């Protein structure tokens, strides 16, 4: 824990941003300052939410998957460094902080595998007495926040079998 405390800037839309005030990060067993982060303001939060709200994703599923896989690889290649930071910030043992790094690796690799999954499904409509001999395509599109637009389109419109 010797040395100068590390200062990490916050990021808004990929841009490193500092602030006038800081929040100290302390080692829980000695209360020693091990790092600082900017004390963000409401203006910082508003800016970040405005940028995020106006963002339209352009990456393909494959490109997102590759970014997530690369992130997992970086976590794995820097596992000891990341583990040391977790131990300092949370006071966890090396064994437990290595476990947490492994969990992060798992989350990114599993998410990468799932992000290429298609968000549409085809349902048979002839599963009840009222059902017709057709299939419906169900496509979920993300709107704002957690809202989802669920669009049902008849197979007749799309020449589905």
C-alpha positions in Angstrom: 0.0 0.0 0.0 3.0 2.3 -0.1 3.1 5.0 -2.7 1.0 7.8 -3.9 -2.8 7.2 -4.0 -4.2 6.4 -7.4 -6.6 8.9 -9.0 -9.1 7.6 -11.5 -11.2 10.1 -13.6 -14.8 9.4 -14.4 -15.8 8.8 -18.0 -18.7 10.4 -19.8 -19.2 9.1 -23.4 -15.7 7.8 -23.3 -14.2 11.2 -22.4 -12.1 11.4 -19.1 -13.7 13.9 -16.8 -12.4 15.3 -13.6 -14.2 17.4 -11.0 -13.2 19.9 -8.3 -13.9 17.6 -5.4 -12.8 14.1 -4.8 -14.1 11.0 -3.0 -11.4 9.2 -1.1 -11.2 5.4 -1.4 -9.8 3.9 1.8 -8.3 0.6 2.7 -10.8 -0.8 5.2 -8.3 -2.2 7.7 -6.0 0.8 8.1 -8.3 3.6 6.8 -5.4 4.7 4.6 -6.3 6.6 1.4 -5.5 4.3 -1.5 -7.1 6.2 -4.3 -9.5 9.0 -5.2 -12.3 9.5 -7.8 -14.0 12.7 -8.9 -17.0 13.9 -6.9 -19.4 14.1 -9.7 -22.2 16.6 -9.8 -25.8 16.6 -10.9 -24.6 18.4 -14.0 -22.2 15.4 -14.8 -25.1 13.0 -14.3 -27.4 15.0 -16.5 -24.8 15.2 -19.3 -24.2 11.4 -19.1 -27.9 10.6 -19.2 -28.6 13.0 -22.1 -25.8 11.5 -24.1 -26.9 8.0 -23.3 -30.6 8.8 -24.1 -29.7 10.3 -27.5 -27.3 7.4 -28.4 -28.3 5.1 -31.3 -26.3 1.9 -31.3 -24.6 1.0 -34.6 -22.6 -2.1 -33.7 -23.6 -5.4 -35.1 -24.3 -8.3 -32.7 -21.0 -9.8 -33.8 -19.1 -6.6 -33.1 -20.6 -6.4 -29.6 -19.7 -10.0 -29.0 -16.1 -9.4 -30.0 -15.8 -6.4 -27.7 -17.2 -8.4 -24.8 -14.8 -11.4 -25.5 -11.9 -8.9 -25.7 -12.9 -7.4 -22.4 -12.9 -10.9 -20.8 -9.4 -11.6 -22.3 -8.1 -8.3 -20.8 -9.6 -9.1 -17.4 -7.9 -12.5 -17.5 -4.5 -11.1 -18.6 -4.6 -8.5 -15.8 -6.2 -10.7 -13.2 -3.4 -10.2 -10.6 -3.5 -6.4 -10.9 -7.3 -6.2 -10.8 -7.3 -8.7 -7.8 -4.8 -6.4 -5.9 -7.1 -3.4 -6.5 -10.2 -5.3 -5.3 -8.3 -6.5 -2.2 -7.2 -2.9 -1.4 -10.6 -1.4 -1.9 -12.7 -4.1 -0.3 -10.3 -5.7 2.1 -10.8 -9.1 0.6 -8.2 -11.8 0.7 -6.2 -12.5 -2.4 -8.0 -15.8 -2.8 -11.4 -14.0 -2.6 -10.4 -11.2 -4.9 -9.1 -13.6 -7.5 -12.5 -15.4 -7.3 -14.2 -12.0 -8.0 -12.0 -11.4 -11.0 -12.9 -14.9 -12.3 -16.6 -14.0 -11.9 -16.1 -10.9 -13.9 -14.4 -12.9 -16.6 -17.4 -15.4 -16.6 -19.9 -12.6 -16.8 -18.3 -11.0 -19.9 -17.8 -14.4 -21.7 -21.3 -15.5 -21.0 -22.7 -12.2 -22.0 -20.7 -12.3 -25.2 -22.2 -15.6 -26.1 -25.7 -14.4 -25.4 -25.5 -11.1 -27.2 -25.5 -12.7 -30.6 -28.8 -14.5 -29.8 -31.6 -13.3 -32.1 -34.3 -11.3 -30.4 -37.1 -12.6 -32.5 -39.2 -15.8 -32.1 -41.7 -17.6 -34.3 -44.8 -18.9 -32.6 -47.4 -21.4 -34.0 -50.9 -20.0 -33.8 -52.8 -23.3 -34.1 -52.3 -24.3 -30.4 -56.0 -23.6 -29.4 -59.5 -24.1 -30.8 -59.5 -20.5 -32.0 -56.0 -20.7 -33.5 -55.4 -20.3 -37.1 -52.9 -22.4 -39.2 -50.2 -19.8 -39.4 -47.1 -18.6 -37.6 -46.4 -15.2 -36.0 -43.1 -13.6 -35.9 -42.5 -11.9 -32.5 -39.7 -9.3 -32.6 -38.7 -7.4 -29.5 -37.1 -3.9 -30.0 -35.6 -1.9 -27.1 -37.1 1.5 -26.7 -36.3 3.7 -23.7 -35.1 2.2 -20.4 -36.7 -1.1 -19.7 -39.7 -0.6 -22.0 -40.0 -3.1 -24.8 -42.0 -2.8 -28.0 -43.4 -6.2 -28.8 -44.5 -6.4 -32.4 -46.4 -9.4 -33.7 -46.5 -9.8 -37.5 -48.3 -12.5 -39.3 -46.4 -15.1 -41.2 -48.5 -14.3 -44.2 -46.9 -10.9 -44.3 -43.4 -12.4 -44.3 -43.9 -15.6 -46.2 -42.9 -17.7 -43.3 -43.8 -21.5 -43.4 
